[in-house]
């Protein structure tokens, strides 16, 4: 019984510390309009992971093809939160942490629109949906709307399965609720072969 109480106390302390860290990150978020900047490169956008440091790379993300909105703001040091449930097929239980942040969900079990709709209802400003094939390091998918008429007003972006898996694994390794990212990153005039891309990527 005593051991169980200690474990619960440790979990509660971990949650409190993580929330405090994310709140500190919120204080550092800077938002700027990007309507005059070309952020799309070959039908893709880019995000930069700042923390955890072991995945501090530039990642390619693909906007949904025919639903959701486009990025009208640029977020600096924005928390990227793992959704709960991670497949995003039902209302997100960790909405208090997701609110005003970006949530990462995993592909599968329901439509991309359902996932994005649930993220939107939880207060997220955007959702990144990672492929459920953790070995996928090169095949992007066009996320398209389903047959419902639900209105989605936040950006939805597709992330390669290998990238999503590595980000998720790092977050779990350090017992965090999320990563810290810059999104979208302006790649205008930057040669792709000079960026700090993940060593496992093929682009």
C-alpha positions as CSV (number, residue, x, y, z in Angstrom):
1,X,0.0,0.0,0.0
2,X,2.8,2.4,0.9
3,X,4.6,1.6,-2.3
4,X,1.5,2.3,-4.3
5,X,1.1,5.7,-2.6
6,X,4.7,6.6,-3.3
7,X,4.2,5.7,-7.0
8,X,1.1,7.9,-7.2
9,X,3.0,10.8,-5.5
10,X,5.9,10.4,-8.0
11,X,3.5,10.5,-11.0
12,X,1.7,13.5,-9.6
13,X,5.1,15.3,-9.1
14,X,6.2,14.5,-12.6
15,X,3.0,15.9,-14.1
16,X,3.3,19.1,-12.0
17,X,7.0,19.6,-13.1
18,X,6.1,19.0,-16.8
19,X,3.2,21.5,-16.7
20,X,5.4,24.1,-15.1
21,X,8.0,23.5,-17.9
22,X,5.4,23.8,-20.6
23,X,4.0,27.0,-18.9
24,X,7.5,28.5,-19.0
25,X,7.7,27.6,-22.7
26,X,4.3,29.3,-23.3
27,X,5.8,32.5,-21.9
28,X,8.5,32.4,-24.6
29,X,6.1,31.8,-27.5
30,X,6.3,34.6,-30.1
31,X,3.7,34.9,-32.8
32,X,4.3,36.8,-36.0
33,X,2.3,36.9,-39.2
34,X,3.7,35.0,-42.1
35,X,1.4,36.0,-44.9
36,X,4.2,37.6,-46.9
37,X,6.7,34.7,-46.5
38,X,6.9,31.6,-48.7
39,X,6.9,28.8,-46.2
40,X,5.9,25.9,-48.5
41,X,8.8,24.0,-50.2
42,X,7.8,21.3,-52.6
43,X,4.3,21.0,-51.1
44,X,5.8,20.6,-47.6
45,X,6.3,22.8,-44.5
46,X,9.0,22.4,-41.9
47,X,9.1,22.3,-38.1
48,X,12.2,22.4,-35.9
49,X,12.3,20.4,-32.7
50,X,14.3,22.3,-30.0
51,X,13.7,19.9,-27.0
52,X,14.4,17.1,-26.2
53,X,17.9,17.7,-27.6
54,X,18.4,14.2,-28.9
55,X,15.8,14.9,-31.6
56,X,16.8,18.5,-32.3
57,X,16.3,18.3,-36.0
58,X,14.3,19.9,-38.8
59,X,11.3,17.8,-39.9
60,X,9.3,17.9,-43.1
61,X,5.5,18.0,-42.7
62,X,2.8,17.9,-45.3
63,X,-0.4,20.0,-45.0
64,X,-3.7,18.3,-45.5
65,X,-4.9,18.4,-49.1
66,X,-8.5,19.6,-48.8
67,X,-9.5,20.3,-45.2
68,X,-8.3,22.5,-42.4
69,X,-6.7,25.9,-42.5
70,X,-3.3,27.1,-43.4
71,X,-0.7,28.6,-41.0
72,X,-1.3,32.3,-40.6
73,X,1.1,32.5,-37.6
74,X,4.6,31.3,-36.8
75,X,5.1,29.8,-33.4
76,X,8.4,29.9,-31.6
77,X,9.0,27.5,-28.7
78,X,5.6,26.0,-29.0
79,X,4.8,22.9,-27.0
80,X,4.0,19.8,-29.1
81,X,1.8,17.6,-26.9
82,X,1.1,13.9,-27.4
83,X,-2.7,13.5,-27.6
84,X,-4.5,11.2,-25.2
85,X,-5.8,9.0,-26.7
86,X,-3.0,9.0,-29.1
87,X,-5.1,8.0,-32.1
88,X,-7.3,11.0,-31.6
89,X,-10.5,9.1,-32.4
90,X,-12.4,10.3,-29.3
91,X,-12.4,13.6,-27.4
92,X,-8.9,14.3,-26.0
93,X,-8.7,13.6,-22.3
94,X,-5.6,15.9,-21.8
95,X,-7.4,18.9,-23.2
96,X,-6.2,21.1,-20.4
97,X,-2.6,20.7,-21.7
98,X,-3.5,20.6,-25.4
99,X,-5.4,23.9,-25.3
100,X,-3.5,26.7,-27.2
101,X,-0.8,24.3,-28.2
102,X,-0.1,21.8,-31.0
103,X,-1.1,18.2,-30.6
104,X,0.5,15.2,-32.2
105,X,-1.7,12.2,-33.0
106,X,-1.2,8.9,-34.7
107,X,-2.8,7.7,-38.0
108,X,-5.4,4.9,-37.9
109,X,-8.8,3.8,-36.5
110,X,-10.6,6.9,-37.8
111,X,-10.4,9.6,-40.4
112,X,-7.9,12.4,-40.5
113,X,-10.9,14.8,-40.2
114,X,-12.1,13.1,-37.0
115,X,-8.6,13.4,-35.4
116,X,-8.3,17.1,-36.4
117,X,-11.8,17.9,-35.3
118,X,-11.1,16.4,-31.8
119,X,-7.9,18.3,-31.6
120,X,-9.8,21.5,-32.5
121,X,-12.4,20.8,-29.9
122,X,-9.7,20.4,-27.3
123,X,-8.4,23.9,-28.1
124,X,-5.3,22.9,-30.1
125,X,-4.1,25.5,-32.6
126,X,-2.9,22.8,-35.0
127,X,-2.5,19.0,-35.2
128,X,0.4,16.9,-36.6
129,X,-0.7,13.4,-37.5
130,X,2.1,10.9,-37.7
131,X,1.9,7.7,-39.8
132,X,1.3,4.6,-37.9
133,X,4.1,2.8,-39.7
134,X,7.1,3.5,-37.6
135,X,9.5,2.4,-40.3
136,X,8.1,4.8,-42.9
137,X,10.9,7.3,-43.6
138,X,10.0,8.4,-47.1
139,X,6.3,7.9,-48.1
140,X,4.1,10.9,-47.5
141,X,0.3,10.7,-47.6
142,X,-2.3,13.2,-48.9
143,X,-4.7,13.6,-46.0
144,X,-8.1,14.2,-47.5
145,X,-11.5,15.0,-45.9
146,X,-14.1,12.4,-45.1
147,X,-17.7,12.2,-46.1
148,X,-18.9,14.3,-43.1
149,X,-19.6,18.0,-43.2
150,X,-17.7,18.8,-40.0
151,X,-15.9,22.1,-40.2
152,X,-12.2,22.1,-39.4
153,X,-10.5,25.5,-38.8
154,X,-7.0,24.5,-37.7
155,X,-4.1,23.3,-39.8
156,X,-3.6,19.5,-40.1
157,X,-0.2,18.2,-41.1
158,X,1.2,14.8,-41.9
159,X,4.5,13.5,-40.5
160,X,6.5,10.5,-41.6
161,X,6.0,7.5,-39.3
162,X,9.7,7.1,-38.5
163,X,9.9,10.8,-37.5
164,X,6.8,10.6,-35.3
165,X,8.1,7.4,-33.7
166,X,11.4,9.0,-32.8
167,X,9.8,12.1,-31.4
168,X,7.3,10.0,-29.4
169,X,10.1,7.7,-28.1
170,X,12.2,10.6,-27.0
171,X,9.2,12.3,-25.2
172,X,8.5,9.0,-23.4
173,X,12.1,8.4,-22.5
174,X,12.3,11.6,-20.6
175,X,8.8,11.3,-19.2
176,X,7.6,14.5,-20.8
177,X,4.1,15.4,-22.0
178,X,5.6,16.9,-25.2
179,X,8.4,18.5,-27.1
180,X,9.2,22.2,-27.8
181,X,9.2,23.2,-31.5
182,X,9.4,26.1,-33.9
183,X,6.7,25.9,-36.6
184,X,6.6,26.6,-39.5
185,X,10.2,27.2,-40.3
186,X,11.0,29.5,-43.3
187,X,13.2,27.5,-45.8
188,X,13.1,30.2,-48.5
189,X,16.6,30.2,-50.1
190,X,18.0,27.6,-47.8
191,X,19.7,24.6,-49.6
192,X,18.1,21.4,-48.3
193,X,21.4,19.7,-48.1
194,X,22.6,22.2,-45.5
195,X,19.8,21.8,-43.0
196,X,20.0,19.7,-39.8
197,X,17.7,16.9,-40.9
198,X,17.3,13.6,-39.0
199,X,20.0,11.1,-39.8
200,X,17.4,8.5,-40.7
201,X,15.5,10.6,-43.2
202,X,15.8,10.2,-47.0
203,X,14.7,13.6,-48.2
